[in-house]
Amino acid sequence: MTEAATTGRDTILDVANIEVIYDHVILVLKGVSLTVPRGGIVALLGANGAGKTTTLKAISNLLRAERGDVTKGAILFEGEAIQAMSPNALVTRGCIQVMEGRHCFGHLTIEENLLTGAYTRGDGWSAIKADLDKVYAYFPRLRERRSSQAGYTSGGEQQMCAIGRALMSRPKMILLDEPSMGLAPQLVEQIFEIVHEINAQEGVSFLLAEQNTNVALRYATYGYILESGRVVMDGVAEQLRQNEDVKEFYLGVAGEGRKSFRNVKHYKRRKRWLT
Amino acid sequence: MFYREAGQFKTSYAADQAAFPLLEDRIGIAILLLVAVIAIPLLASNFFLNTIMIPFLIFALATIGLNILTGYCGQLSLGTGAFMGVGAYACYKLTTTFPDINIIVWILASGIFSAGIGVLFGLPSLRIKGFYLAVATLAAQFFLEWCFIRVPWLYNNNASGAIEVPTRTLAGIAITGPTADPLTRYFTVLVIVSVLTLLIGNLIRGRIGRTWMMIRDMDIAAELIGVRPLAAKLSAFAVSSFVCGVAGAMFVFLWLGAAEPSSFNIRLSFQILFMVILGGLGSMAGSFMGAAFIFILPIVIRMLPAALDLDIGAATAEQLNFMIVGALIIAILIVEPHGLARLWAVFRQKLRVWPFPY
C-alpha cells in the first residue's frame, strides 16, 4: 500500500480488494487489501467479528469448508494467484496457517505432532531431524514435554506445538491466528519473542491476526486495522502505536481524559474517509 | 420479490413467535394444505393415493420421528424400523383385544407402547454416544424383530406368523381392513400426520425442543446450564418412538393391510435414516422432502419407461432405478451436505433479498 510497506523489499503476499460471502448471502469482507513484505511481520488488528480470521482463511483457502467464498478481488502469493488452489497445495508452496485455538492432534505426542508438520516434505529424514532440533531450540519447553500426549499439555505448550508444527513444513510464510488466545501475559510475551526470533533468523514472513493490539504492534513492522470487514487504518507499527485514535479505540487508553460523544461521531466520520 | 417482508410489523410477542411469522409462508402452507385436502382427492386415482400419497405421508411422519432423536437431539438410532413395528403390533393387539374402541384411538395409543420401549432402549444413551449408540439401538432392532417372530402372543398365534388388519369403522365408514376406501384412508393419514406435525413442530420450538438442541450442540455446556441430560435424552427417545410407533401402526393399518416381521427389518430403519439425512438433520420441512425424495422418486423412475414407451426389461429398469437414485443421492449430498432443507433455506434466503445478491 504505502511505500513504507514495500520499499526495498519484494512482497510475498498481496491481497487485493477481496470480498467474502458466507452461505451465499452474508457479506463479511467488503474489500480488504493488504500486502506482506518478504521477511516482514504484519499485524492484522481489530475487534471480534471484524473479519481477521476470515481474511486469513480466505488466504489459506479454508473458507470453502465453512461455506464461504471469495467473490471479488485477487490473492497473490509470490506473484501467483492462489484462489483456486487447495489448502494442502498451498502448504507445499510455503504458506501455512496456524489456526486459532491451536488444533493439535490430541492423541499424538508433542514430538509426533511436530513430525506431522513435515508431512509435505520430501527431503529425507536427516533434514527433518535437523529441523526438529531447530524447533526444540526455539521452544526448549517442547523438548521437555516431547513424549507427552498433546491433549494433556497446557495451552501455552499447545500453542508452541502448533507454531513449531507449522515451522516443520519449512514455510516461507506463516498465517498466525490469535497466538495469544487464553494465554497468560507472560507467555504471550514469550511466544511473540519467539515469533520475532524465527522471523529474524529463518526469514519467515508472518501475517498475524491479534486482539492484543499492544503486544502485536510492538513486534510487528506494519499493521492493518479492520473494522466490520474493511481496512479502516494502516501504517507502520510504530506510528500506529503512537496514533491517538488507535490508542483510544484499540488500546483502551484515552489521550486526554474523557471524550465527549460528539468526538466519537467525528471519529467515525473521519474513519470513513480514510478507507 | 416473492418475499416482501417490508411492512409486516409485529406488535405483540405472540405474533412475533408464531410458527409462520411471514405472510408469504402462511400463504405457502395454506396452498399446500388446500392441494392436499381438495386437489389431490379430486384429481388423484386410487392407485396414486395407494402407492404414493398414503405411504409418503406415513414415511414423512416416521422421518419426523427419527429427526426428533437424530436431528434435534443428536442421538444416532438404527432401531426406527423396530419401533415402528412395536407400534404396529401394539395396535394389532389392542384392536383385537378391545374391538369396540375406535381404531384411531388405538393407532394413537400404540405410540405410547412404542414410546415405552424406546425409553427402555434409550437408557444406554446416557453412557454411550455416537456410533456406539447406533450399535446399541441396532441391538434393539434385532431383539424386537426376534420378538415379532418368536412371541406368538404378539400375532395371536396365527399360523402364518403375520398380522392381518381387521375391518374397523368410524361412523359406519370402514377405515381399516380390505374394504376401506383409499380416499378414506388417505384423509385419516392426512389428518393424523398434519396434527402430529403441528404438535411436534411447536414442541421443538419450545422449551423442550431447545433442551434437545442444547444436548445435540454441546451436551457438556447444556449440563452446565442446568439441563438434566437424563430427562432430555429420554424425552427425545420417548417422543421420537411415539411418533415412529404411530407411523408404524398407520404403516400396517392404513397402508399395507397385513404385515410380517420382515416388514420392520433393518432395511426400513436405514430407509428412514436416509430420508432424515437427505432431507436435512433437524428440519421438519426436510423430513417431508427427504421422504418424498427417497420414496417417490424411485416410483416415478419405475413408471418412466412405460410412460415413454421404452422397451426395456423390468429387471433392467430396476437396476437403472437403483443406479439413478443412488447417483442422485450422492450428487445432492455433494452439492448440499446439509440436505434438501438447507438447499431450500438458501434458495428462500435468495428470494428474500432478490434482486440483490446478498
Chai-1 contact restraints between the chains, C-beta under 6 A:
chainA,res_idxA,chainB,res_idxB,connection_type,confidence,min_distance_angstrom,max_distance_angstrom,comment,restraint_id
A,I21,B,Y358,contact,1.0,0.0,6.0,A-B,restraint_1
A,H24,B,V346,contact,1.0,0.0,6.0,A-B,restraint_2
A,V25,B,Q349,contact,1.0,0.0,6.0,A-B,restraint_3
A,V25,B,Y358,contact,1.0,0.0,6.0,A-B,restraint_4
A,L27,B,Y358,contact,1.0,0.0,6.0,A-B,restraint_5
